[in-house]
Each structure stands twice: as C-alpha cells, then as structure tokens.
Amino acid sequence: MPSINLLPWREAERKKRQRDFGVAAGGAVVAGIVMVIATLFAFSQMIENQQARNKRLTDEIVELEKSITEIDGLERQKERLLARMEIIEELQKSRPEIVHLFDELVRQLPEGVYMTGMNQAGSRVTVRGVAQSSTRVSALMRQIDASEWLGDPEVERVETTQSGASRQANFVVYLKQMRSGAEAEGAE
C-alpha cells in the first residue's frame, strides 16, 4: 500500500481551526466589549433621564410649596376679612338696638323716677337713678319685666335718704336688653 503522509495537511487544518477559533474568540471579545459599553451607555442614559425627572419633580415641589404658602396666606387673610365682615354685620344689626333701649327706658320709667346714670356692657345695662319712693322703683321693675325690649331686672340697692322735707330713694338696677321677637327672627 502506498503510504500518504497526512501530517502537513493536518497541521494546516489545525492552524486554520486555531485561526478561526482566534477570530471567533476575538469577535466574541469585541462583541462582549461592545455589549458592555452599550449596556453602560444605556444605563447611564437611563440614570441621566431619571435624574432629570427627579430634578424636575424637585423644582415642581418647590413651586407647589410656594403656591401652598401663598394659598395659606390668602386663607388667613380671607378668615380675617370674614371676621371683620361678621363684626361689621353685627354692628349694623345692633345699630337700632341702642335707639330701642333709650326709647324703651323712657317709656318704662314711671312718674317720679329719674335716671342719673346708665352703663352698658354687652346686653347687660346698669341704671342708676333717684325715685320719690321705693314703690316707684318696684313699679319700674314691673314695667321692665313686662317690656318687649328689656327684661331680667335685678335690684342691687335701694337707699332711702331724707333730703329736707322730702324723702327720696337712690337705686341701682340691672337689666338685660332683649331683642324683639320679629327682630330676633330676622337676625337668624
């Protein structure tokens, strides 16, 4: 049989496979490096995008906090204005009350009773005066109790004094100023 030497052919085949393997390995390394670089680039882009969104959200939060502070200031100002309006409305409603108070006091004073002073704190009125007798003070109390605008009379003191030939009673009476039924319904 003839003898064929296959060693050079095998050697050439081995070198070709080693070269193909080296090229494939180099291509895989280059592809791996490209993949790592592409992944790093994609992640850095995603991080930058998220940081940009976070910065925008932070800026929006700052703007919203400024708006909230401004709204709170406006709410407080609104409450102050509403309180002022309420006070003004109460004053407007109570304007005729003093007229009714004086008018009713004059109507309810019996003959022989004279007022020397008057004080008002809220709806409580203090009346100081002089009467010809303590029975006149009692008549004043009954008339106040029957009044539509005045009520709850209380006597603090009645002092009878002798002034020459005549006697007089100095008195202090507390009473409460009421609203009439029609006006109380209109106020509600």
Backbone torsions as a table, in degrees:
resi	resn	phi	psi	omega
1	MET	NA	142.3	-176.9
2	PRO	-78.0	146.4	-177.8
3	SER	-101.5	125.9	-179.3
4	ILE	-112.8	130.2	178.7
5	ASN	-91.0	110.7	-179.2
6	LEU	-96.1	0.9	-176.7
7	LEU	-60.9	-46.3	179.9
8	PRO	-64.6	-34.4	179.4
9	TRP	-69.0	-41.3	177.5
10	ARG	-65.0	-39.5	178.8
11	GLU	-63.1	-41.7	-179.5
12	ALA	-67.7	-39.9	178.6
13	GLU	-64.9	-41.6	179.1
14	ARG	-63.7	-43.5	179.6
15	LYS	-64.2	-38.8	178.6
16	LYS	-64.4	-42.4	179.1
17	ARG	-66.9	-38.8	178.0
18	GLN	-64.8	-40.6	178.4
19	ARG	-66.0	-43.4	177.6
20	ASP	-63.0	-40.8	178.2
21	PHE	-64.7	-42.6	178.8
22	GLY	-61.6	-42.7	178.7
23	VAL	-64.9	-44.7	179.8
24	ALA	-63.6	-43.0	179.1
25	ALA	-64.1	-44.6	177.4
26	GLY	-61.6	-42.7	177.9
27	GLY	-63.3	-39.9	178.9
28	ALA	-66.2	-41.1	178.3
29	VAL	-64.5	-45.8	178.9
30	VAL	-62.8	-43.3	178.7
31	ALA	-63.5	-40.3	177.7
32	GLY	-62.5	-44.6	179.1
33	ILE	-63.7	-42.9	178.0
34	VAL	-62.4	-41.9	178.9
35	MET	-63.2	-44.2	179.4
36	VAL	-62.8	-45.2	179.9
37	ILE	-64.3	-43.0	178.9
38	ALA	-63.8	-41.7	178.3
39	THR	-64.6	-45.0	177.7
40	LEU	-60.7	-42.3	178.6
41	PHE	-63.4	-44.0	-180.0
42	ALA	-63.6	-43.9	179.1
43	PHE	-65.2	-39.4	179.2
44	SER	-65.7	-36.4	176.5
45	GLN	-64.9	-43.6	179.7
46	MET	-64.1	-40.0	178.2
47	ILE	-64.4	-44.3	178.7
48	GLU	-62.1	-42.5	178.0
49	ASN	-61.9	-44.1	179.8
50	GLN	-65.7	-39.5	177.3
51	GLN	-64.4	-38.3	177.3
52	ALA	-64.4	-42.3	177.4
53	ARG	-64.2	-42.3	178.4
54	ASN	-61.6	-41.7	178.6
55	LYS	-64.2	-42.5	178.5
56	ARG	-62.8	-43.6	178.3
57	LEU	-62.6	-41.7	178.3
58	THR	-62.0	-43.3	178.0
59	ASP	-63.1	-41.6	178.8
60	GLU	-65.0	-39.2	178.5
61	ILE	-62.9	-42.1	177.9
62	VAL	-61.5	-44.0	178.9
63	GLU	-63.4	-43.3	179.3
64	LEU	-64.4	-37.9	178.0
65	GLU	-64.6	-38.9	175.8
66	LYS	-62.7	-43.6	179.1
67	SER	-63.4	-42.0	179.4
68	ILE	-62.9	-42.7	178.1
69	THR	-61.7	-43.2	178.8
70	GLU	-64.2	-42.5	179.2
71	ILE	-63.7	-41.8	177.8
72	ASP	-61.0	-41.4	177.2
73	GLY	-62.3	-41.4	178.4
74	LEU	-67.5	-36.8	177.5
75	GLU	-63.3	-44.0	178.7
76	ARG	-63.7	-41.4	178.1
77	GLN	-63.8	-39.9	178.2
78	LYS	-62.1	-44.3	179.4
79	GLU	-62.2	-41.2	178.5
80	ARG	-63.7	-42.4	179.4
81	LEU	-66.1	-40.2	177.6
82	LEU	-64.1	-39.1	177.6
83	ALA	-64.0	-41.6	177.2
84	ARG	-62.9	-43.7	179.7
85	MET	-62.2	-38.7	179.6
86	GLU	-65.1	-42.0	178.1
87	ILE	-63.0	-42.9	179.6
88	ILE	-64.2	-40.9	178.0
89	GLU	-62.6	-42.0	178.1
90	GLU	-63.3	-40.7	177.8
91	LEU	-64.7	-40.0	178.7
92	GLN	-63.6	-40.2	179.9
93	LYS	-67.6	-34.6	-175.5
94	SER	-87.0	-3.9	-179.9
95	ARG	-56.4	-47.6	-178.9
96	PRO	-75.6	-12.4	-177.1
97	GLU	-63.6	-39.4	-179.5
98	ILE	-66.2	-35.3	177.5
99	VAL	-65.5	-44.4	178.1
100	HIS	-63.2	-38.4	179.8
101	LEU	-60.7	-52.3	-179.3
102	PHE	-64.2	-43.0	-179.7
103	ASP	-61.8	-44.8	-178.0
104	GLU	-69.2	-38.1	177.5
105	LEU	-61.1	-43.0	179.7
106	VAL	-64.2	-40.4	-178.6
107	ARG	-68.6	-34.3	-174.3
108	GLN	-88.6	-12.2	178.6
109	LEU	-69.0	119.7	177.4
110	PRO	-74.4	164.7	179.5
111	GLU	-64.6	136.3	179.4
112	GLY	93.0	5.6	177.4
113	VAL	-118.6	130.8	-178.3
114	TYR	-128.7	136.4	178.7
115	MET	-88.3	137.3	176.0
116	THR	-111.0	-16.6	179.5
117	GLY	-168.1	156.9	179.8
118	MET	-149.8	141.9	179.1
119	ASN	-135.7	142.4	177.7
120	GLN	-130.4	131.8	174.6
121	ALA	-130.8	101.7	-175.2
122	GLY	69.7	-125.2	179.4
123	SER	-97.8	-3.2	179.6
124	ARG	-88.9	128.6	-176.7
125	VAL	-119.8	133.0	175.4
126	THR	-106.9	124.7	-179.0
127	VAL	-116.8	126.2	174.7
128	ARG	-111.5	142.9	-179.7
129	GLY	-169.0	-175.1	-179.7
130	VAL	-128.2	134.7	177.5
131	ALA	-125.4	157.4	178.7
132	GLN	-68.8	-27.7	176.8
133	SER	-157.3	168.1	179.8
134	SER	-70.4	-22.4	176.5
135	THR	-68.2	-30.5	175.8
136	ARG	-66.6	-35.5	176.4
137	VAL	-65.5	-40.4	176.7
138	SER	-62.3	-39.5	177.8
139	ALA	-64.5	-39.6	176.5
140	LEU	-60.1	-43.8	-179.8
141	MET	-61.9	-43.6	179.4
142	ARG	-64.2	-41.1	-179.3
143	GLN	-69.2	-36.7	176.3
144	ILE	-64.3	-42.3	-179.0
145	ASP	-64.6	-31.3	-179.7
146	ALA	-85.8	-7.0	-175.3
147	SER	-74.2	151.2	177.7
148	GLU	-79.9	-29.5	-174.6
149	TRP	-101.8	-17.1	-177.7
150	LEU	-123.4	153.2	179.6
151	GLY	-166.9	-180.0	178.7
152	ASP	49.9	55.1	-179.3
153	PRO	-73.3	139.8	176.5
154	GLU	-135.1	136.0	178.2
155	VAL	-96.6	127.5	173.8
156	GLU	-86.1	-46.4	179.1
157	ARG	-160.6	151.7	171.6
158	VAL	-135.2	117.3	-179.6
159	GLU	-116.2	122.3	178.1
160	THR	-91.6	127.3	-180.0
161	THR	-125.3	152.3	178.3
162	GLN	-98.4	122.7	178.6
163	SER	-123.1	93.6	-177.2
164	GLY	68.4	-127.6	-179.2
165	ALA	-85.5	-13.6	-176.6
166	SER	-107.3	156.1	176.3
167	ARG	-110.0	146.2	176.5
168	GLN	-141.4	156.0	-179.2
169	ALA	-115.4	118.7	172.9
170	ASN	-86.9	133.5	-175.7
171	PHE	-137.7	158.6	171.7
172	VAL	-132.2	121.5	-177.9
173	VAL	-123.6	136.0	173.0
174	TYR	-103.1	140.7	175.7
175	LEU	-145.9	168.0	-177.9
176	LYS	-116.8	132.3	176.7
177	GLN	-81.9	126.2	-178.3
178	MET	-107.0	161.4	169.8
179	ARG	-97.1	144.8	178.1
180	SER	-70.0	161.7	-178.7
181	GLY	-58.2	-43.4	-177.8
182	ALA	-68.8	-39.5	-178.7
183	GLU	-73.0	-35.7	177.5
184	ALA	-63.8	-37.2	177.4
185	GLU	-69.1	-37.4	178.7
186	GLY	-68.6	-28.2	-179.7
187	ALA	-76.3	-23.3	-177.2
188	GLU	-83.3	NA	NA
